[in-house]
Amino acid sequence: MVKKKEKYSHPVKAALIKGSWWLLSRLPLRAIQALAIPVGKLVWRFSERERRVSQVNVELCFPEKTPWERDQLARGALIENARTLLEMGYLWLKPTDKVLNKVVLVEGMGAIEALVAEKKPVILLGPHIGQWEMIGQWFPTQAALTGMFSPSRVREVDDFVKSGRERTGGRLVPADVKGVAALLKALKRGEVVGILPDQEPEKGQGGVFAPFYGVPALTATLLPKLVKKTGARVFTACAKRLPKGQGYDIIILPADERVYSEDEVTAAEGVNASVEQIIEYAPLQYQWSYKRFKKRPDGGPQPYR
């Protein structure tokens, strides 16, 4: 594991961040989502980094689309990213019954319920699509859920976010060796653990290159290691945002069968295929602004430069 960046205390900065989320939580969900439209447009216009990364990712992943189609996808995705960020205060601070009532439809939970009833381990892949924070709010009301947490460097924000994420019963463990051990223990108890499958692993955390939309992407090997040790069944989940503040549809799919391979490259291919499968439900709502292809197999320059 790499050395963690040190936390620091910054009460003023933390107060501004938490105050913004508190103010947003007072608004109806429809108003928050409408506010994200100008915010997303401003990000597109003034944040060269976000715009450039989104454009490159969409071009690499969808070469069959026309330039106009790719441009619309990249622009729209930044608005959806803004919605995800602005909605977080609503999800963490609004009364839990009002938040959970925003779940309109649940698809595919039956298979997990059957496994949980038999105390069989389950791994839930939660890619950065839709309002992924809603998965953390809703799922613990259905079954015990343990997930990893990468803390904020600002100590006061860290406590606030962790409290919001755990308020419906979920358990968060640090993204380090101790956290992995906690995930193993939870799986061996026949519980559910959540893993983020679509970010590059840090140096020393274990990863292999596997295609993501046909492009080699450094992919974490934590999942196949956990599957090998526990025999867990794997699913992919997202909370698809509905228009005009109506709420979210929870979609749960069985993972690609390759995730059970003992070969780590094949298993990583299955992980990325699972992410692609869930993205098809809401391509606009995926976080295309993340540098998914930063590291290259040949050690060459990243495509974002």
Secondary structure, DSSP 8 states (H G I E B T S, - for coil): -------B--HHHHHHHHHHHHHHHTS-HHHHHHHHHHHHHHHHHH-HHHHHHHHHHHHHH-TTS-HHHHHHHHHHHHHHHHHHHHHHHHHHHS-HHHHHTTEEEEES-HHHHHHHHTT--EEEE--SBB-HHHHHHHGGGTS-EEEEE---SBHHHHHHHHHHHHTTS-EEEESSHHHHHHHHHHHHTT-EEEE--SS---TTS-EEEEEETTEEEEEE-HHHHHHHHH--EEEEEEEEE-GGG--EEEEEEE--GGGG-SSHHHHHHHHHHHHHHHHTT-GGGB-TTS-TT-S-TTS---TT-
